[in-house]
Amino acid sequence: MDPVTHEDDLDLPPLHPDDMPPQLQEALRRMSARGEGPVVDMATGAVVAREGRLVTDAPSDASQARVRRIYDGYAGLYAPSVVAEAAALLDGYLATAEQHGLDQKAADDGGWLALAAAEAVARRYGRPQDERTSAELNQLGRALTAALTAEGLEVVPTPVRMGVGVAPVPGGPRWGTDGGLAVALYADSGWELMVNALRTTSYTIHAPATVAGASEVAQLVHAVLRGDAADPFRRAR
């Protein structure tokens, strides 16, 4: 006779919030918004919802604001997708802390969790673990040129090695003798923003080295050229 297997003996995988029906997702959000702490998966002990949000929802506004404040204190530029990724990691840190009986304020009273999340994600978009190939660099260079053009910016020659020059925009700030900026991506670097000149300081644009990341880079460069974003060259003086 085959042994009888009880439901309690089954090694079932945890149910991911995204796999739940919409009605259950909304119920979990409401339960977690009551101020009684996070909603926990009884089978695994994992937090599935907190403060009216599923753990798989978009990053919380509070965590995004905290990450932005940290990045605003640095000289580099940070793409929106990087801010969102760091905020999601911070939300995960806070959910784990709540799982261990700590509320958010006690868990990150000194801001160390927010700083750890921001810096861990930023490091992913600086120097790569493996050097990029020539084919990858060529593809991303073409993607950057296309993205800058799509932003309505004028791509110009540059003395910056492997760089793409960008002309200044009317009414915007100017740098150096040419007035514009340049962006470069190397085999062992992230996206780098420079003055369009032979001798220049560079600042990392933390963004994915992908076609989508190139679009974010172009948008950030456009914001600097308009004067709408913090100018790393002037803030470093």
Secondary structure as GFF3:
##gff-version 3
##sequence-region A 1 237
A	DSSP	three_ten_helix	7	9	.	.	.	ID=ss1
A	DSSP	three_ten_helix	17	19	.	.	.	ID=ss2
A	DSSP	alpha_helix	22	32	.	.	.	ID=ss3
A	DSSP	beta_strand	39	40	.	.	.	ID=ss4
A	DSSP	beta_strand	47	50	.	.	.	ID=ss5
A	DSSP	beta_strand	53	54	.	.	.	ID=ss6
A	DSSP	alpha_helix	61	72	.	.	.	ID=ss7
A	DSSP	beta_strand	77	78	.	.	.	ID=ss8
A	DSSP	alpha_helix	80	99	.	.	.	ID=ss9
A	DSSP	alpha_helix	104	107	.	.	.	ID=ss10
A	DSSP	alpha_helix	112	124	.	.	.	ID=ss11
A	DSSP	alpha_helix	134	150	.	.	.	ID=ss12
A	DSSP	beta_strand	155	156	.	.	.	ID=ss13
A	DSSP	beta_strand	163	166	.	.	.	ID=ss14
A	DSSP	beta_strand	181	185	.	.	.	ID=ss15
A	DSSP	beta_strand	191	195	.	.	.	ID=ss16
A	DSSP	beta_strand	202	206	.	.	.	ID=ss17
A	DSSP	alpha_helix	211	226	.	.	.	ID=ss18
A	DSSP	alpha_helix	232	235	.	.	.	ID=ss19
###
